[in-house]
């Protein structure tokens, strides 16, 4: 596979407009030093040095799209609170359109707070509401997305399901059907905690654990090489039959990725990560990059190769950090 071809596809990310629909979050990091154990309990005492925040969840997918050169439209729900204002401010920083975001006085903006010491995550605290979003809100959002589809103003749609109540099967299937009729790419990052089954996606991207759960299987041994992993092949066959996507992209952590397609082909893409410091947000980076690559004209295998390089870059950083197009191009210099 030509490196110049892959670089050309990455450069073609520029201007690709992608709508992202899903659970919006604010990722908060408390950075400090842990040098002693508390006398009150066997837990480390963290001396806080700074506190930072960034876009998380579906909003991190949007951020990756922009840093890779694309454009993004945000669709989701936030609360009428300070965290919600922060999310809007951060979206503005990345020039992400937020006309599709609804404010709900009855919900809090989801916050994931992580405590970090010596580059290690010690604790995560979640503030969230898990009740389903009101159907009226979903209907309003669906109509806005359908309008973008009808006008052919977007190249792709990404659904990010963190099982926080934003998405429903009816909503996702309605938008998927309209998008496919219009020749628009549709990607889904599913969550097995939220049982739904959407057919005819362009790409479905679970990790290994999620794939097994969605297929109703228990994972027994992940030490088998993916190409010889009969259980993995069985799981993929079940998901392809039930969901019928064009592509099923399963993240395999240290083993890279496995790409399955409707024609029955499987391609294993070995990991490009040199050192892994933090896997937070890696899945967001993969689905953003894979979808951008398809929008730029890549084949499924080419898109997976590019996404694999992007994941290798982002896991080498601490925190929920996106990958920049220049970093991705630098990684591609090292070969496929």
Secondary structure, DSSP 8 states (H G I E B T S, - for coil): --HHHHHHHHHTTTT-EEEEEE-EEEEEEEEEEEEEE-SSSSSEEEEEEEEEEEEEEHHHHHHHHHHTT-EEEEEEEEESSHHHHHHHHHHHHTT-EEEEEEEETTS--EEEEEEEETTEEEEEEEE---S---HHHHHHHHHHHHHHHHTT--SEEEEE--SSS---HHHHHHHHHHHHHTT-EEEEE--TTS-----S-SEE--BHHHHHHHTT-----TTS-GGG-HHHHHHHHHHHHHH--SEEEEE-GGG-EEEEETTS-EEEE----S--S--TTHHHHHHHHHHHHHHTT--HHHHHHHHHHHHHHHTTSSSS----HHHHHHHHTT--
